[in-house]
C-alpha cells in the first residue's frame, strides 16, 4: 500500500488518514495544549514512553501530518517541522555540533546560510570551512579535521545553480564518519531525493516550492535513518541525556535518534516549531508539488532558451540547458527537470539589468523565490548584500546577475514580458 505508492500519490495521500466520519482534509488544530484524563498519561508523554501531544511547542496534530507527508516524500524515517528554513539549517547542524566543533560546507550557498554559518554560528563556537564547489575530492577531504561533525551542501545552489555531486560528497562524508546534510529546497523531492544518493539528513525551506504559494514561512529537517551515531564521534547520541531523564537516543529511539533529539532538546529549549496554520497551508501546498515542479522546470527551460537567443542578454545560466556545465549532473540527479530558477545578465551590466527589472509587468520584483508566480531579484544588492564581494563571488553571485524564479503562468506570457522589458530597456 503506502510503501509502494509513487511520489505523486504520496504528495496527496501521505501523512493523514481520516477515520469514519472524520474531516477529509487534515484539520487545523489551533491549540497550544491538550486535555488528558489522568496524570500518568501526561507523565508518559513527558518521559517519551508513548507518542502524543501535550504542548504545541513540541508537537501538534496538524504539524505532525505535514511532517509525516514530507518524510514520506523524501523517503525518510522522520521529520521535524520548524519555523523557517534558516532554523532548519541551524538545528540540523546544532543537533550534532557544539562549541569547539567544525563543519565542512560547499561554498555555493544561499547568502543567508553563508551568514548563518560564518557569523552567527561562529559566535556559538562552531567553525565552518567553505570549500569551492569545483574542489577536487582530495581538496574536500583535506578540509576535514578530527572534530569535523558534518559535510553540508545544497542540491541545487541558490543562486549559483551548481548541482552538487551527492554521491561523491556522501562517500567523503562517510569515510570521515560524519553525515552528509543536504539542503534540497530548490529541487524538492519531486525532482531529487538525496537519500537515494547517500545523504543522511535533508533540510528544506518549506517557504519555497514545498508550500509553493508564498503564504507560509517554514522549514523542515528529515532523517534518513541508518547512520552510525555510535561510531564514537557523537557521544551526545549514546550517553544519557541529563536534561531528559537520562534518555539515550540510540538506545531508546534506534530508528529515529536524530529527529527525537532535535525535537526534545533544540525545539523544546529554543522554541522554534512550525505553527499549526502554516503547517495546514504547507500540507495543502504539497499536494500539487509534483505537478508544479514539472511546470516550473518546463517553463524555466523555455525561458532560458529564449533569453540565450536575445541580443540584449549577455549570458544565461540554467542547469537544464544542454550546453550547461551542470547538465550531466542534472541528468544524473534531477532527470525529471532542473527546477524553476535561472539567472542571466543583461548587456550593459547591473544598471541595464535594473532597467529591465523595472520594466517587467507580469514578473514582479520580490525578495522571494520558488512559488507559482514569476518574480525577479538582484542578489548582489538584495539577498546577498550582507556578504563581501569575495563571498558573493564564492557563492556564485556576480554584480550583474538577475535571478528569475519562473512561475507556472503560460510560458508565452512570461516570454513576452521579458521580451518587452529587454526591448524597452535598450532605448
VEXLO-430411 format. One record per residue (C-alpha): residue number from 1; residue in one letter; y, x, z. Coordinates in steps of 0.2 Angstrom, whole numbers, plus 2048, in hexadecimal, padded with zeros to 3 digits. Example, Ala and Ser with C-alpha at 12.3 -4.5 7.8 and 13.67 -1.06 7.14 Angstrom:
SITE | resi | resn | c2 | c1 | c3
SITE | 1 | A | 7EA | 83E | 827
SITE | 2 | S | 7FB | 844 | 824
END
This chain:
SITE | resi | resn | c2 | c1 | c3
SITE | 1 | X | 800 | 800 | 800
SITE | 2 | X | 810 | 808 | 806
SITE | 3 | X | 809 | 819 | 805
SITE | 4 | X | 806 | 817 | 7F2
SITE | 5 | X | 816 | 80E | 7EE
SITE | 6 | X | 821 | 817 | 7E1
SITE | 7 | X | 833 | 81C | 7E6
SITE | 8 | X | 83B | 80D | 7DE
SITE | 9 | X | 830 | 802 | 7E8
SITE | 10 | X | 833 | 80B | 7F8
SITE | 11 | X | 846 | 80A | 7F6
SITE | 12 | X | 845 | 7F7 | 7F6
SITE | 13 | X | 836 | 7F4 | 802
SITE | 14 | X | 835 | 803 | 80F
SITE | 15 | X | 83C | 803 | 820
SITE | 16 | X | 83B | 7F0 | 824
SITE | 17 | X | 82D | 7E3 | 823
SITE | 18 | X | 832 | 7D2 | 829
SITE | 19 | X | 826 | 7C7 | 832
SITE | 20 | X | 823 | 7B5 | 830
SITE | 21 | X | 834 | 7AC | 830
SITE | 22 | X | 83E | 7BC | 832
SITE | 23 | X | 84E | 7C1 | 828
SITE | 24 | X | 849 | 7C7 | 817
SITE | 25 | X | 856 | 7D5 | 818
SITE | 26 | X | 856 | 7E1 | 827
SITE | 27 | X | 863 | 7D9 | 832
SITE | 28 | X | 872 | 7E2 | 83B
SITE | 29 | X | 86E | 7E4 | 84D
SITE | 30 | X | 880 | 7E6 | 853
SITE | 31 | X | 87C | 7EA | 865
SITE | 32 | X | 87E | 7F9 | 870
SITE | 33 | X | 870 | 7F4 | 87C
SITE | 34 | X | 85F | 7EA | 87D
SITE | 35 | X | 858 | 7DF | 88A
SITE | 36 | X | 847 | 7E2 | 893
SITE | 37 | X | 83C | 7D8 | 89F
SITE | 38 | X | 838 | 7E6 | 8AB
SITE | 39 | X | 83E | 7F7 | 8B0
SITE | 40 | X | 82E | 800 | 8AB
SITE | 41 | X | 831 | 7FC | 899
SITE | 42 | X | 842 | 805 | 899
SITE | 43 | X | 83B | 813 | 8A3
SITE | 44 | X | 82D | 816 | 896
SITE | 45 | X | 83B | 816 | 888
SITE | 46 | X | 845 | 823 | 892
SITE | 47 | X | 835 | 82D | 894
SITE | 48 | X | 831 | 82C | 881
SITE | 49 | X | 820 | 824 | 886
SITE | 50 | X | 823 | 816 | 879
SITE | 51 | X | 82E | 812 | 86B
SITE | 52 | X | 83C | 806 | 86C
SITE | 53 | X | 84F | 803 | 86E
SITE | 54 | X | 859 | 804 | 87E
SITE | 55 | X | 86A | 80B | 879
SITE | 56 | X | 871 | 80C | 867
SITE | 57 | X | 877 | 81E | 869
SITE | 58 | X | 865 | 823 | 868
SITE | 59 | X | 85D | 815 | 85D
SITE | 60 | X | 861 | 804 | 856
SITE | 61 | X | 856 | 7F8 | 84C
SITE | 62 | X | 861 | 7F8 | 83D
SITE | 63 | X | 863 | 80B | 83D
SITE | 64 | X | 850 | 80D | 83F
SITE | 65 | X | 84D | 803 | 82F
SITE | 66 | X | 858 | 80E | 825
SITE | 67 | X | 850 | 81E | 82D
SITE | 68 | X | 83F | 818 | 828
SITE | 69 | X | 844 | 814 | 816
SITE | 70 | X | 84C | 825 | 813
SITE | 71 | X | 83E | 82E | 81B
SITE | 72 | X | 832 | 825 | 80F
SITE | 73 | X | 83D | 829 | 800
SITE | 74 | X | 83D | 83B | 804
SITE | 75 | X | 82B | 83C | 809
SITE | 76 | X | 82F | 841 | 81B
SITE | 77 | X | 827 | 83C | 82C
SITE | 78 | X | 837 | 837 | 834
SITE | 79 | X | 84A | 836 | 832
SITE | 80 | X | 859 | 836 | 83E
SITE | 81 | X | 868 | 82D | 837
SITE | 82 | X | 879 | 833 | 83D
SITE | 83 | X | 88C | 830 | 83C
SITE | 84 | X | 88F | 83B | 82D
SITE | 85 | X | 889 | 848 | 821
SITE | 86 | X | 892 | 856 | 82A
SITE | 87 | X | 889 | 850 | 83A
SITE | 88 | X | 878 | 851 | 831
SITE | 89 | X | 87B | 863 | 82B
SITE | 90 | X | 881 | 868 | 83D
SITE | 91 | X | 873 | 860 | 846
SITE | 92 | X | 866 | 866 | 83A
SITE | 93 | X | 86B | 878 | 83E
SITE | 94 | X | 870 | 875 | 851
SITE | 95 | X | 85E | 86D | 854
SITE | 96 | X | 856 | 87E | 851
SITE | 97 | X | 864 | 88B | 853
SITE | 98 | X | 86E | 88F | 863
SITE | 99 | X | 87C | 89C | 868
SITE | 100 | X | 876 | 8AD | 862
SITE | 101 | X | 86C | 8A7 | 853
SITE | 102 | X | 86E | 8A9 | 841
SITE | 103 | X | 86C | 89F | 831
SITE | 104 | X | 86B | 8A4 | 81F
SITE | 105 | X | 873 | 898 | 812
SITE | 106 | X | 876 | 898 | 800
SITE | 107 | X | 889 | 899 | 7FD
SITE | 108 | X | 88B | 88B | 7F0
SITE | 109 | X | 88F | 87D | 7FC
SITE | 110 | X | 89B | 86F | 7FF
SITE | 111 | X | 8AB | 876 | 806
SITE | 112 | X | 8A9 | 86C | 816
SITE | 113 | X | 898 | 873 | 819
SITE | 114 | X | 89F | 885 | 816
SITE | 115 | X | 8AC | 881 | 823
SITE | 116 | X | 8A0 | 87A | 82F
SITE | 117 | X | 895 | 889 | 82E
SITE | 118 | X | 8A2 | 897 | 82D
SITE | 119 | X | 8AE | 890 | 83A
SITE | 120 | X | 8A8 | 882 | 846
SITE | 121 | X | 896 | 887 | 848
SITE | 122 | X | 89C | 899 | 849
SITE | 123 | X | 8A5 | 894 | 859
SITE | 124 | X | 895 | 88E | 860
SITE | 125 | X | 88E | 89F | 85E
SITE | 126 | X | 883 | 89C | 84E
SITE | 127 | X | 886 | 8A8 | 841
SITE | 128 | X | 883 | 8A5 | 82E
SITE | 129 | X | 880 | 8B1 | 820
SITE | 130 | X | 886 | 8AA | 80F
SITE | 131 | X | 87B | 8B0 | 800
SITE | 132 | X | 880 | 8AE | 7EE
SITE | 133 | X | 877 | 8A0 | 7E5
SITE | 134 | X | 871 | 8AD | 7D8
SITE | 135 | X | 86B | 8B9 | 7E5
SITE | 136 | X | 85A | 8C1 | 7E2
SITE | 137 | X | 84B | 8BD | 7ED
SITE | 138 | X | 84D | 8CE | 7F4
SITE | 139 | X | 860 | 8CB | 7F8
SITE | 140 | X | 85C | 8BB | 801
SITE | 141 | X | 84E | 8C3 | 80B
SITE | 142 | X | 859 | 8D1 | 810
SITE | 143 | X | 865 | 8C4 | 818
SITE | 144 | X | 858 | 8BF | 825
SITE | 145 | X | 859 | 8C6 | 836
SITE | 146 | X | 84D | 8C4 | 845
SITE | 147 | X | 857 | 8B6 | 84C
SITE | 148 | X | 859 | 8AD | 83C
SITE | 149 | X | 854 | 89A | 83F
SITE | 150 | X | 855 | 892 | 82E
SITE | 151 | X | 859 | 894 | 81B
SITE | 152 | X | 866 | 886 | 815
SITE | 153 | X | 86A | 881 | 803
SITE | 154 | X | 870 | 872 | 7F9
SITE | 155 | X | 864 | 86B | 7EC
SITE | 156 | X | 873 | 869 | 7E0
SITE | 157 | X | 882 | 872 | 7E7
SITE | 158 | X | 893 | 869 | 7E9
SITE | 159 | X | 89D | 86C | 7DE
SITE | 160 | X | 895 | 87C | 7D6
SITE | 161 | X | 886 | 871 | 7D0
SITE | 162 | X | 87A | 880 | 7D2
SITE | 163 | X | 868 | 87A | 7D3
SITE | 164 | X | 85F | 882 | 7E2
SITE | 165 | X | 84F | 88B | 7DE
SITE | 166 | X | 846 | 881 | 7EC
SITE | 167 | X | 835 | 889 | 7EA
SITE | 168 | X | 83C | 89A | 7EB
SITE | 169 | X | 846 | 896 | 7FA
SITE | 170 | X | 838 | 88E | 803
SITE | 171 | X | 82D | 89D | 800
SITE | 172 | X | 83A | 8A8 | 808
SITE | 173 | X | 83D | 89D | 816
SITE | 174 | X | 82B | 89B | 81B
SITE | 175 | X | 827 | 8AE | 819
SITE | 176 | X | 835 | 8B0 | 827
SITE | 177 | X | 82D | 8A1 | 831
SITE | 178 | X | 83D | 896 | 830
SITE | 179 | X | 83F | 885 | 828
SITE | 180 | X | 848 | 882 | 818
SITE | 181 | X | 856 | 875 | 81A
SITE | 182 | X | 85C | 86D | 80A
SITE | 183 | X | 86B | 862 | 808
SITE | 184 | X | 865 | 855 | 7FB
SITE | 185 | X | 875 | 84B | 7FA
SITE | 186 | X | 878 | 84C | 7E7
SITE | 187 | X | 867 | 84A | 7E0
SITE | 188 | X | 860 | 83D | 7ED
SITE | 189 | X | 84E | 83B | 7EE
SITE | 190 | X | 84F | 830 | 7DE
SITE | 191 | X | 851 | 841 | 7D4
SITE | 192 | X | 84A | 84E | 7E0
SITE | 193 | X | 83F | 84E | 7EF
SITE | 194 | X | 841 | 860 | 7F7
SITE | 195 | X | 832 | 85E | 802
SITE | 196 | X | 827 | 85E | 7F2
SITE | 197 | X | 82E | 870 | 7EF
SITE | 198 | X | 82C | 877 | 801
SITE | 199 | X | 83B | 871 | 80A
SITE | 200 | X | 838 | 86D | 81D
SITE | 201 | X | 848 | 863 | 821
SITE | 202 | X | 853 | 859 | 815
SITE | 203 | X | 865 | 853 | 819
SITE | 204 | X | 870 | 847 | 811
SITE | 205 | X | 882 | 841 | 811
SITE | 206 | X | 87C | 82F | 80F
SITE | 207 | X | 88F | 82B | 80C
SITE | 208 | X | 88B | 830 | 7FA
SITE | 209 | X | 87E | 82A | 7EE
SITE | 210 | X | 872 | 824 | 7FC
SITE | 211 | X | 87F | 816 | 801
SITE | 212 | X | 886 | 817 | 7EF
SITE | 213 | X | 895 | 80B | 7F1
SITE | 214 | X | 8A1 | 815 | 7FC
SITE | 215 | X | 8A0 | 809 | 80B
SITE | 216 | X | 898 | 813 | 819
SITE | 217 | X | 899 | 825 | 81F
SITE | 218 | X | 888 | 82B | 825
SITE | 219 | X | 87C | 839 | 825
SITE | 220 | X | 869 | 83B | 827
SITE | 221 | X | 85D | 849 | 82C
SITE | 222 | X | 84B | 847 | 826
SITE | 223 | X | 83C | 851 | 82C
SITE | 224 | X | 82E | 855 | 821
SITE | 225 | X | 821 | 859 | 82F
SITE | 226 | X | 815 | 867 | 82F
SITE | 227 | X | 820 | 876 | 833
SITE | 228 | X | 819 | 882 | 83F
SITE | 229 | X | 826 | 881 | 84E
SITE | 230 | X | 819 | 88A | 858
SITE | 231 | X | 81B | 89A | 84E
SITE | 232 | X | 825 | 8A2 | 85D
SITE | 233 | X | 837 | 8A1 | 856
SITE | 234 | X | 83A | 88F | 85D
SITE | 235 | X | 836 | 88F | 870
SITE | 236 | X | 841 | 880 | 872
SITE | 237 | X | 834 | 876 | 869
SITE | 238 | X | 825 | 87D | 873
SITE | 239 | X | 82D | 87F | 885
SITE | 240 | X | 830 | 870 | 890
SITE | 241 | X | 841 | 868 | 88E
SITE | 242 | X | 849 | 867 | 89F
SITE | 243 | X | 856 | 85B | 899
SITE | 244 | X | 848 | 84F | 894
SITE | 245 | X | 83B | 84E | 8A1
SITE | 246 | X | 832 | 85D | 89C
SITE | 247 | X | 82E | 857 | 88A
SITE | 248 | X | 826 | 864 | 87F
SITE | 249 | X | 82A | 85E | 86E
SITE | 250 | X | 81B | 866 | 864
SITE | 251 | X | 80F | 860 | 871
SITE | 252 | X | 816 | 84E | 874
SITE | 253 | X | 81C | 84B | 862
SITE | 254 | X | 811 | 856 | 857
SITE | 255 | X | 815 | 84C | 847
SITE | 256 | X | 828 | 84B | 84A
SITE | 257 | X | 82E | 858 | 856
SITE | 258 | X | 83E | 85C | 84C
SITE | 259 | X | 844 | 84A | 84B
SITE | 260 | X | 840 | 845 | 85D
SITE | 261 | X | 849 | 855 | 864
SITE | 262 | X | 858 | 852 | 859
SITE | 263 | X | 859 | 840 | 85F
SITE | 264 | X | 856 | 842 | 871
SITE | 265 | X | 860 | 852 | 873
SITE | 266 | X | 86F | 853 | 866
SITE | 267 | X | 871 | 840 | 863
SITE | 268 | X | 86F | 83C | 875
SITE | 269 | X | 87B | 849 | 87B
SITE | 270 | X | 888 | 84A | 86D
SITE | 271 | X | 888 | 837 | 868
SITE | 272 | X | 889 | 837 | 855
SITE | 273 | X | 87C | 829 | 850
SITE | 274 | X | 87F | 81F | 840
SITE | 275 | X | 886 | 80E | 844
SITE | 276 | X | 87C | 7FE | 841
SITE | 277 | X | 888 | 7F7 | 834
SITE | 278 | X | 889 | 807 | 82A
SITE | 279 | X | 876 | 808 | 82B
SITE | 280 | X | 875 | 7F6 | 825
SITE | 281 | X | 880 | 7FA | 816
SITE | 282 | X | 878 | 80A | 812
SITE | 283 | X | 866 | 802 | 813
SITE | 284 | X | 86C | 7F5 | 806
SITE | 285 | X | 873 | 803 | 7FB
SITE | 286 | X | 863 | 80C | 7FA
SITE | 287 | X | 85A | 7FE | 7F2
SITE | 288 | X | 863 | 802 | 7E1
SITE | 289 | X | 862 | 815 | 7E3
SITE | 290 | X | 856 | 818 | 7D6
SITE | 291 | X | 85F | 80D | 7C9
SITE | 292 | X | 870 | 814 | 7CD
SITE | 293 | X | 86A | 827 | 7CC
SITE | 294 | X | 863 | 823 | 7BB
SITE | 295 | X | 873 | 81C | 7B5
SITE | 296 | X | 87E | 829 | 7BE
SITE | 297 | X | 874 | 837 | 7B5
SITE | 298 | X | 874 | 82F | 7A4
SITE | 299 | X | 887 | 82C | 7A5
SITE | 300 | X | 88B | 83D | 7AB
SITE | 301 | X | 881 | 846 | 79D
SITE | 302 | X | 88A | 83B | 790
SITE | 303 | X | 89B | 83F | 798
SITE | 304 | X | 897 | 851 | 799
SITE | 305 | X | 892 | 852 | 787
SITE | 306 | X | 8A2 | 849 | 782
SITE | 307 | X | 8AD | 855 | 78C
SITE | 308 | X | 8A4 | 864 | 784
SITE | 309 | X | 8AA | 85F | 773
SITE | 310 | X | 8BC | 85A | 778
SITE | 311 | X | 8C9 | 867 | 772
SITE | 312 | X | 8D3 | 866 | 782
SITE | 313 | X | 8C4 | 86A | 78D
SITE | 314 | X | 8C1 | 87D | 791
SITE | 315 | X | 8B0 | 87C | 799
SITE | 316 | X | 8A4 | 86F | 7A0
SITE | 317 | X | 897 | 872 | 7AD
SITE | 318 | X | 889 | 865 | 7AF
SITE | 319 | X | 877 | 86B | 7B3
SITE | 320 | X | 86F | 85E | 7A8
SITE | 321 | X | 876 | 865 | 798
SITE | 322 | X | 869 | 86F | 78E
SITE | 323 | X | 874 | 87E | 78D
SITE | 324 | X | 878 | 87F | 7A0
SITE | 325 | X | 872 | 88E | 7A9
SITE | 326 | X | 86A | 881 | 7B6
SITE | 327 | X | 861 | 877 | 7A9
SITE | 328 | X | 850 | 87F | 7AC
SITE | 329 | X | 851 | 87C | 7BF
SITE | 330 | X | 857 | 86A | 7BB
SITE | 331 | X | 847 | 867 | 7B1
SITE | 332 | X | 83C | 86E | 7BF
SITE | 333 | X | 844 | 866 | 7CE
SITE | 334 | X | 84E | 857 | 7C7
SITE | 335 | X | 844 | 851 | 7B7
SITE | 336 | X | 84B | 840 | 7B9
SITE | 337 | X | 85D | 845 | 7B7
SITE | 338 | X | 86A | 851 | 7BD
SITE | 339 | X | 874 | 844 | 7C8
SITE | 340 | X | 886 | 83E | 7C4
SITE | 341 | X | 892 | 84C | 7C8
SITE | 342 | X | 899 | 858 | 7BB
SITE | 343 | X | 8A8 | 864 | 7BB
SITE | 344 | X | 8B3 | 869 | 7AD
SITE | 345 | X | 8C3 | 873 | 7AA
SITE | 346 | X | 8D2 | 86E | 79F
SITE | 347 | X | 8DA | 87A | 794
SITE | 348 | X | 8EA | 87F | 79C
SITE | 349 | X | 8E3 | 881 | 7AD
SITE | 350 | X | 8E5 | 877 | 7BD
SITE | 351 | X | 8F7 | 870 | 7B8
SITE | 352 | X | 8EF | 869 | 7A8
SITE | 353 | X | 8E1 | 862 | 7B2
SITE | 354 | X | 8EC | 85A | 7BE
SITE | 355 | X | 8F5 | 851 | 7AF
SITE | 356 | X | 8E4 | 84B | 7A9
SITE | 357 | X | 8DF | 844 | 7BB
SITE | 358 | X | 8EF | 83B | 7BC
SITE | 359 | X | 8ED | 833 | 7AB
SITE | 360 | X | 8DC | 82C | 7AF
SITE | 361 | X | 8DB | 819 | 7B1
SITE | 362 | X | 8C9 | 814 | 7B4
SITE | 363 | X | 8C4 | 824 | 7BD
SITE | 364 | X | 8CE | 825 | 7CE
SITE | 365 | X | 8D3 | 834 | 7D7
SITE | 366 | X | 8C9 | 833 | 7E7
SITE | 367 | X | 8C3 | 83F | 7F5
SITE | 368 | X | 8B2 | 839 | 7F3
SITE | 369 | X | 8A3 | 83B | 7E8
SITE | 370 | X | 893 | 832 | 7E3
SITE | 371 | X | 896 | 820 | 7E3
SITE | 372 | X | 895 | 813 | 7D5
SITE | 373 | X | 8A7 | 815 | 7D0
SITE | 374 | X | 8AD | 824 | 7C5
SITE | 375 | X | 8B9 | 82F | 7CE
SITE | 376 | X | 8C1 | 841 | 7CD
SITE | 377 | X | 8C6 | 84E | 7D9
SITE | 378 | X | 8CE | 860 | 7D9
SITE | 379 | X | 8C3 | 869 | 7E5
SITE | 380 | X | 8CE | 879 | 7E7
SITE | 381 | X | 8DD | 86F | 7ED
SITE | 382 | X | 8D3 | 861 | 7F6
SITE | 383 | X | 8C1 | 862 | 7FD
SITE | 384 | X | 8C1 | 875 | 7FD
SITE | 385 | X | 8D3 | 879 | 801
SITE | 386 | X | 8CF | 87F | 812
SITE | 387 | X | 8C5 | 88E | 80A
SITE | 388 | X | 8CC | 89E | 805
SITE | 389 | X | 8CD | 8A2 | 7F2
SITE | 390 | X | 8BE | 8AD | 7F4
SITE | 391 | X | 8B4 | 8A0 | 7FD
SITE | 392 | X | 8B9 | 893 | 7F0
SITE | 393 | X | 8B2 | 89E | 7E2
SITE | 394 | X | 8A2 | 8A2 | 7EC
SITE | 395 | X | 8A0 | 88F | 7EE
SITE | 396 | X | 8A2 | 88D | 7DB
SITE | 397 | X | 8B4 | 886 | 7DB
SITE | 398 | X | 8C0 | 88D | 7CE
SITE | 399 | X | 8D2 | 888 | 7CF
SITE | 400 | X | 8D1 | 87D | 7BF
SITE | 401 | X | 8C1 | 874 | 7C4
SITE | 402 | X | 8C1 | 861 | 7C3
SITE | 403 | X | 8B3 | 859 | 7CB
SITE | 404 | X | 8AD | 848 | 7C3
SITE | 405 | X | 8A2 | 83C | 7CC
SITE | 406 | X | 89C | 831 | 7BE
SITE | 407 | X | 899 | 81F | 7C3
SITE | 408 | X | 88E | 812 | 7BC
SITE | 409 | X | 89B | 809 | 7B1
SITE | 410 | X | 898 | 808 | 79E
SITE | 411 | X | 898 | 819 | 797
SITE | 412 | X | 8A3 | 814 | 789
SITE | 413 | X | 8B1 | 80F | 795
SITE | 414 | X | 8AF | 81F | 79F
SITE | 415 | X | 8B0 | 82A | 78F
SITE | 416 | X | 8BF | 821 | 788
SITE | 417 | X | 8C8 | 823 | 799
SITE | 418 | X | 8C6 | 836 | 799
SITE | 419 | X | 8CA | 837 | 786
SITE | 420 | X | 8DB | 82E | 788
SITE | 421 | X | 8DF | 838 | 798
SITE | 422 | X | 8DB | 849 | 78F
SITE | 423 | X | 8E5 | 843 | 77F
SITE | 424 | X | 8F4 | 83D | 789
SITE | 425 | X | 8F5 | 84D | 794
SITE | 426 | X | 8F7 | 859 | 785
SITE | 427 | X | 907 | 851 | 77E
END
